[in-house]
Amino acid sequence: MGLKATGLMAAVLCLAAEPSLAQSDWTAIAHDSGVDVTFYYSPGSVQRNGGYSTANWHDSRNPGLVFLAQANCSARTLQSLSVDEYDANGAFKQRVDLSSQSTPQQLGPPGTFGYNLVQAIC
């Protein structure tokens, strides 16, 4: 089972479970102290195809939601492709395709989640 990751978390139910990947498979990529949330990505999930890269990510407030994000490494944009939802026991529940609902977004400044993720996967 491949875990997927993306960026429309507000539309999906917040869960308290950990994704089925072992915690050691996740690397902290950014922390937003204003809302006390840490973002993680899975280096083992990174896939590169031409000028694009994809990777799984989740955050500390919604660890039961694992997103698949696609970076356009040349244009320096990030887009949500899908989100996998896990129940409180960490079992896979469903995948939601977000690709038609999201558009590529410009990255924030250095140190922000989007900027740091693209730096890590491109």
N, CA and C atoms as a LAMMPS dump frame, in Angstrom:
ITEM: TIMESTEP
0
ITEM: NUMBER OF ATOMS
366
ITEM: BOX BOUNDS ff ff ff
-5.0000000000000000e+02 5.0000000000000000e+02
-5.0000000000000000e+02 5.0000000000000000e+02
-5.0000000000000000e+02 5.0000000000000000e+02
ITEM: ATOMS id mol type element x y z
1 1 1 N 0.857 -1.174 0
2 1 2 C 0 0 0
3 1 3 C 0.891 1.221 0
4 2 1 N 0.709 2.108 -0.954
5 2 2 C 1.469 3.34 -0.991
6 2 3 C 0.69 4.457 -0.328
7 3 1 N 1.363 5.195 0.52
8 3 2 C 0.696 6.32 1.175
9 3 3 C 0.734 7.524 0.26
10 4 1 N -0.299 8.302 0.242
11 4 2 C -0.397 9.477 -0.618
12 4 3 C -0.559 10.732 0.223
13 5 1 N -0.214 11.852 -0.343
14 5 2 C -0.255 13.091 0.413
15 5 3 C -0.671 14.286 -0.43
16 6 1 N -1.304 15.331 0.155
17 6 2 C -1.658 16.584 -0.52
18 6 3 C -2.025 17.683 0.444
19 7 1 N -2.702 18.768 -0.059
20 7 2 C -2.837 19.935 0.764
21 7 3 C -4.181 20.515 1.088
22 8 1 N -5.322 19.886 0.942
23 8 2 C -6.594 20.498 1.332
24 8 3 C -7.103 19.879 2.633
25 9 1 N -6.326 20.021 3.711
26 9 2 C -6.656 19.371 4.97
27 9 3 C -7.961 19.856 5.567
28 10 1 N -8.309 21.078 5.399
29 10 2 C -9.509 21.613 6.046
30 10 3 C -10.77 20.905 5.565
31 11 1 N -10.743 20.343 4.37
32 11 2 C -11.919 19.69 3.824
33 11 3 C -12.099 18.264 4.328
34 12 1 N -11.093 17.734 5.007
35 12 2 C -11.139 16.34 5.42
36 12 3 C -11.147 16.247 6.938
37 13 1 N -11.816 15.248 7.465
38 13 2 C -11.963 15.059 8.911
39 13 3 C -10.626 14.921 9.614
40 14 1 N -10.461 15.592 10.731
41 14 2 C -9.253 15.53 11.541
42 14 3 C -9.275 14.266 12.386
43 15 1 N -8.187 13.481 12.36
44 15 2 C -8.089 12.239 13.125
45 15 3 C -6.895 12.279 14.05
46 16 1 N -6.901 11.438 15.073
47 16 2 C -5.812 11.402 16.04
48 16 3 C -4.875 10.223 15.817
49 17 1 N -5.047 9.457 14.768
50 17 2 C -4.232 8.263 14.528
51 17 3 C -2.936 8.605 13.805
52 18 1 N -1.955 7.743 13.949
53 18 2 C -0.722 7.863 13.185
54 18 3 C -0.905 7.136 11.861
55 19 1 N -0.315 7.618 10.783
56 19 2 C -0.366 6.899 9.515
57 19 3 C 0.307 5.542 9.668
58 20 1 N 0.006 4.647 8.742
59 20 2 C 0.522 3.291 8.869
60 20 3 C 2.032 3.205 8.645
61 21 1 N 2.64 4.215 8.038
62 21 2 C 4.099 4.212 7.949
63 21 3 C 4.676 4.391 9.341
64 22 1 N 5.755 3.711 9.614
65 22 2 C 6.412 3.864 10.919
66 22 3 C 6.854 5.306 11.096
67 23 1 N 6.829 5.794 12.317
68 23 2 C 7.217 7.177 12.588
69 23 3 C 8.618 7.476 12.063
70 24 1 N 9.49 6.481 12.061
71 24 2 C 10.858 6.699 11.582
72 24 3 C 10.905 6.986 10.083
73 25 1 N 9.81 6.714 9.357
74 25 2 C 9.754 6.997 7.927
75 25 3 C 9.445 8.463 7.639
76 26 1 N 9.179 9.252 8.668
77 26 2 C 8.79 10.646 8.493
78 26 3 C 9.897 11.557 8.998
79 27 1 N 10.125 12.654 8.276
80 27 2 C 11.127 13.651 8.637
81 27 3 C 10.432 15.001 8.798
82 28 1 N 10.688 15.67 9.91
83 28 2 C 10.122 17.007 10.103
84 28 3 C 10.686 17.937 9.039
85 29 1 N 9.794 18.718 8.414
86 29 2 C 10.213 19.601 7.327
87 29 3 C 9.998 21.072 7.675
88 30 1 N 9.05 21.368 8.57
89 30 2 C 8.781 22.753 8.97
90 30 3 C 7.908 22.756 10.214
91 31 1 N 7.994 23.849 10.961
92 31 2 C 7.132 24.037 12.128
93 31 3 C 6.558 25.441 12.073
94 32 1 N 5.254 25.551 12.273
95 32 2 C 4.597 26.855 12.323
96 32 3 C 4.263 27.122 13.78
97 33 1 N 5.067 27.944 14.437
98 33 2 C 4.87 28.208 15.862
99 33 3 C 3.609 29.022 16.124
100 34 1 N 3.133 29.747 15.128
101 34 2 C 1.921 30.538 15.294
102 34 3 C 0.693 29.686 15.571
103 35 1 N 0.658 28.494 15.007
104 35 2 C -0.472 27.579 15.226
105 35 3 C -0.007 26.265 15.843
106 36 1 N 1.265 26.197 16.234
107 36 2 C 1.861 25.026 16.873
108 36 3 C 1.595 23.733 16.111
109 37 1 N 2.045 23.702 14.874
110 37 2 C 1.91 22.508 14.039
111 37 3 C 3.243 22.228 13.362
112 38 1 N 3.61 20.958 13.336
113 38 2 C 4.83 20.518 12.656
114 38 3 C 4.428 19.715 11.432
115 39 1 N 5.121 19.944 10.33
116 39 2 C 4.866 19.247 9.072
117 39 3 C 5.962 18.213 8.854
118 40 1 N 5.564 17.035 8.359
119 40 2 C 6.485 15.93 8.112
120 40 3 C 6.324 15.455 6.678
121 41 1 N 7.417 14.96 6.096
122 41 2 C 7.315 14.298 4.799
123 41 3 C 8.074 12.983 4.886
124 42 1 N 7.773 12.083 3.945
125 42 2 C 8.406 10.776 3.898
126 42 3 C 9.437 10.75 2.771
127 43 1 N 10.732 10.814 3.1
128 43 2 C 11.755 10.777 2.055
129 43 3 C 11.65 9.534 1.17
130 44 1 N 11.206 8.429 1.742
131 44 2 C 11.071 7.192 0.963
132 44 3 C 9.941 7.226 -0.045
133 45 1 N 9.054 8.205 0.064
134 45 2 C 7.926 8.308 -0.862
135 45 3 C 8.225 9.186 -2.068
136 46 1 N 9.357 9.858 -2.081
137 46 2 C 9.661 10.815 -3.14
138 46 3 C 9.808 10.087 -4.483
139 47 1 N 9.083 10.582 -5.475
140 47 2 C 9.156 10.076 -6.851
141 47 3 C 9.461 11.263 -7.754
142 48 1 N 10.429 11.089 -8.643
143 48 2 C 10.789 12.158 -9.58
144 48 3 C 10.459 11.716 -11
145 49 1 N 9.89 12.63 -11.779
146 49 2 C 9.534 12.352 -13.164
147 49 3 C 9.716 13.643 -13.954
148 50 1 N 10.834 13.74 -14.652
149 50 2 C 11.131 14.966 -15.383
150 50 3 C 11.273 16.129 -14.424
151 51 1 N 10.537 17.199 -14.665
152 51 2 C 10.605 18.384 -13.822
153 51 3 C 9.642 18.366 -12.65
154 52 1 N 9.024 17.208 -12.394
155 52 2 C 8.053 17.087 -11.31
156 52 3 C 8.527 16.082 -10.274
157 53 1 N 8.152 16.323 -9.024
158 53 2 C 8.413 15.386 -7.932
159 53 3 C 7.151 15.293 -7.09
160 54 1 N 6.902 14.096 -6.546
161 54 2 C 5.794 13.91 -5.621
162 54 3 C 6.333 13.357 -4.309
163 55 1 N 5.602 13.615 -3.232
164 55 2 C 5.983 13.087 -1.922
165 55 3 C 4.768 13.066 -1.011
166 56 1 N 4.79 12.17 -0.036
167 56 2 C 3.766 12.091 1.005
168 56 3 C 4.128 13.036 2.141
169 57 1 N 3.11 13.632 2.743
170 57 2 C 3.329 14.472 3.919
171 57 3 C 2.104 14.426 4.831
172 58 1 N 2.303 14.787 6.076
173 58 2 C 1.215 14.959 7.037
174 58 3 C 1.657 15.99 8.057
175 59 1 N 0.73 16.391 8.927
176 59 2 C 1.106 17.345 9.965
177 59 3 C 0.74 16.801 11.337
178 60 1 N 1.259 17.44 12.36
179 60 2 C 1.084 16.966 13.73
180 60 3 C -0.342 17.128 14.245
181 61 1 N -1.121 17.985 13.625
182 61 2 C -2.516 18.152 14.069
183 61 3 C -3.439 17.136 13.431
184 62 1 N -3.061 16.608 12.272
185 62 2 C -3.897 15.67 11.518
186 62 3 C -3.08 14.462 11.069
187 63 1 N -2.457 13.721 11.987
188 63 2 C -1.574 12.626 11.571
189 63 3 C -2.292 11.476 10.879
190 64 1 N -3.615 11.4 10.966
191 64 2 C -4.373 10.355 10.279
192 64 3 C -4.701 10.705 8.845
193 65 1 N -4.222 11.848 8.376
194 65 2 C -4.399 12.27 6.986
195 65 3 C -3.024 12.348 6.346
196 66 1 N -2.829 11.57 5.29
197 66 2 C -1.547 11.56 4.59
198 66 3 C -1.787 12.043 3.169
199 67 1 N -1.148 13.133 2.835
200 67 2 C -1.351 13.794 1.555
201 67 3 C -0.272 13.431 0.551
202 68 1 N -0.623 13.501 -0.725
203 68 2 C 0.341 13.395 -1.816
204 68 3 C 0.401 14.76 -2.479
205 69 1 N 1.581 15.352 -2.489
206 69 2 C 1.776 16.659 -3.119
207 69 3 C 2.681 16.494 -4.327
208 70 1 N 2.418 17.276 -5.344
209 70 2 C 3.261 17.297 -6.538
210 70 3 C 3.906 18.667 -6.676
211 71 1 N 5.217 18.653 -6.797
212 71 2 C 5.969 19.894 -6.99
213 71 3 C 6.369 20.007 -8.458
214 72 1 N 6.173 21.191 -9.011
215 72 2 C 6.744 21.518 -10.305
216 72 3 C 8.061 22.201 -9.961
217 73 1 N 9.156 21.473 -10.166
218 73 2 C 10.459 21.949 -9.694
219 73 3 C 10.937 23.183 -10.449
220 74 1 N 10.551 23.328 -11.708
221 74 2 C 10.952 24.501 -12.484
222 74 3 C 10.133 25.73 -12.121
223 75 1 N 8.812 25.568 -12.066
224 75 2 C 7.92 26.692 -11.769
225 75 3 C 7.877 27.007 -10.275
226 76 1 N 8.412 26.093 -9.442
227 76 2 C 8.427 26.265 -7.986
228 76 3 C 7.001 26.416 -7.443
229 77 1 N 6.132 25.463 -7.835
230 77 2 C 4.766 25.425 -7.331
231 77 3 C 4.51 24.061 -6.697
232 78 1 N 3.444 23.995 -5.918
233 78 2 C 3.071 22.785 -5.21
234 78 3 C 1.567 22.594 -5.359
235 79 1 N 1.14 21.351 -5.642
236 79 2 C -0.272 21.058 -5.844
237 79 3 C -0.658 19.795 -5.081
238 80 1 N -1.842 19.802 -4.507
239 80 2 C -2.402 18.639 -3.82
240 80 3 C -2.963 17.669 -4.845
241 81 1 N -2.614 16.387 -4.726
242 81 2 C -3.145 15.381 -5.631
243 81 3 C -4.176 14.484 -4.962
244 82 1 N -3.892 14.036 -3.727
245 82 2 C -4.825 13.156 -3.028
246 82 3 C -4.537 13.17 -1.535
247 83 1 N -5.465 12.594 -0.78
248 83 2 C -5.28 12.424 0.654
249 83 3 C -5.789 11.046 1.039
250 84 1 N -5.009 10.325 1.827
251 84 2 C -5.425 9.05 2.392
252 84 3 C -5.84 9.285 3.829
253 85 1 N -6.958 8.7 4.204
254 85 2 C -7.485 8.844 5.553
255 85 3 C -7.327 7.515 6.286
256 86 1 N -6.865 7.59 7.54
257 86 2 C -6.664 6.421 8.389
258 86 3 C -7.546 6.55 9.628
259 87 1 N -8.05 5.403 10.127
260 87 2 C -8.882 5.448 11.328
261 87 3 C -8.01 5.551 12.576
262 88 1 N -8.642 5.559 13.74
263 88 2 C -7.933 5.74 15.007
264 88 3 C -6.934 4.627 15.296
265 89 1 N -7.094 3.462 14.641
266 89 2 C -6.16 2.351 14.824
267 89 3 C -5.055 2.345 13.78
268 90 1 N -5.063 3.328 12.881
269 90 2 C -4.049 3.413 11.842
270 90 3 C -4.374 2.609 10.6
271 91 1 N -5.599 2.049 10.515
272 91 2 C -5.998 1.279 9.34
273 91 3 C -6.501 2.226 8.245
274 92 1 N -6.121 1.925 7.011
275 92 2 C -6.541 2.721 5.868
276 92 3 C -8.06 2.716 5.743
277 93 1 N -8.658 3.908 5.536
278 93 2 C -10.103 4.037 5.346
279 93 3 C -10.456 4.362 3.906
280 94 1 N -9.865 5.432 3.386
281 94 2 C -10.223 5.862 2.031
282 94 3 C -9.185 6.805 1.462
283 95 1 N -9.189 6.911 0.133
284 95 2 C -8.375 7.891 -0.581
285 95 3 C -9.327 8.858 -1.282
286 96 1 N -9.035 10.147 -1.156
287 96 2 C -9.82 11.184 -1.817
288 96 3 C -8.927 11.848 -2.854
289 97 1 N -9.393 11.85 -4.102
290 97 2 C -8.666 12.495 -5.189
291 97 3 C -8.905 13.998 -5.106
292 98 1 N -7.845 14.762 -4.949
293 98 2 C -7.95 16.217 -4.843
294 98 3 C -7.432 16.936 -6.088
295 99 1 N -6.939 16.185 -7.06
296 99 2 C -6.262 16.805 -8.203
297 99 3 C -7.165 17.747 -8.993
298 100 1 N -8.444 17.435 -9.087
299 100 2 C -9.335 18.325 -9.833
300 100 3 C -9.826 19.502 -8.988
301 101 1 N -9.606 19.438 -7.669
302 101 2 C -10.065 20.487 -6.771
303 101 3 C -8.972 21.49 -6.422
304 102 1 N -7.745 21.176 -6.767
305 102 2 C -6.64 22.061 -6.389
306 102 3 C -5.89 22.538 -7.621
307 103 1 N -5.223 23.643 -7.46
308 103 2 C -4.388 24.19 -8.519
309 103 3 C -2.99 24.392 -7.958
310 104 1 N -1.992 24.425 -8.828
311 104 2 C -0.629 24.667 -8.33
312 104 3 C -0.545 26.002 -7.593
313 105 1 N 0.072 25.97 -6.418
314 105 2 C 0.209 27.16 -5.572
315 105 3 C 1.677 27.596 -5.522
316 106 1 N 1.881 28.889 -5.496
317 106 2 C 3.226 29.42 -5.317
318 106 3 C 3.71 29.077 -3.913
319 107 1 N 5.003 28.935 -3.757
320 107 2 C 5.586 28.591 -2.471
321 107 3 C 5.685 29.81 -1.584
322 108 1 N 5.667 29.593 -0.288
323 108 2 C 5.89 30.666 0.665
324 108 3 C 7.376 30.958 0.759
325 109 1 N 7.755 31.822 1.673
326 109 2 C 9.164 32.179 1.851
327 109 3 C 9.962 31.016 2.458
328 110 1 N 11.294 31.105 2.407
329 110 2 C 12.13 30.068 3.027
330 110 3 C 11.704 29.818 4.476
331 111 1 N 11.701 28.556 4.858
332 111 2 C 11.319 28.164 6.199
333 111 3 C 9.877 27.714 6.322
334 112 1 N 9.05 28.02 5.306
335 112 2 C 7.657 27.574 5.338
336 112 3 C 7.554 26.152 4.8
337 113 1 N 6.442 25.497 5.093
338 113 2 C 6.241 24.118 4.676
339 113 3 C 6.442 23.925 3.174
340 114 1 N 5.71 24.681 2.354
341 114 2 C 5.794 24.492 0.908
342 114 3 C 7.188 24.69 0.362
343 115 1 N 7.834 25.752 0.777
344 115 2 C 9.194 26.043 0.333
345 115 3 C 10.142 24.899 0.729
346 116 1 N 10.062 24.494 2
347 116 2 C 10.962 23.446 2.484
348 116 3 C 10.693 22.098 1.816
349 117 1 N 9.421 21.78 1.565
350 117 2 C 9.113 20.516 0.902
351 117 3 C 9.676 20.486 -0.505
352 118 1 N 9.473 21.545 -1.256
353 118 2 C 10.003 21.585 -2.622
354 118 3 C 11.527 21.522 -2.617
355 119 1 N 12.157 22.216 -1.679
356 119 2 C 13.617 22.133 -1.559
357 119 3 C 14.063 20.687 -1.325
358 120 1 N 13.32 19.957 -0.512
359 120 2 C 13.704 18.592 -0.14
360 120 3 C 13.469 17.587 -1.268
361 121 1 N 12.439 17.779 -2.079
362 121 2 C 12.078 16.739 -3.049
363 121 3 C 12.496 17.035 -4.481
364 122 1 N 12.877 18.265 -4.79
365 122 2 C 13.289 18.591 -6.167
366 122 3 C 14.783 18.447 -6.378
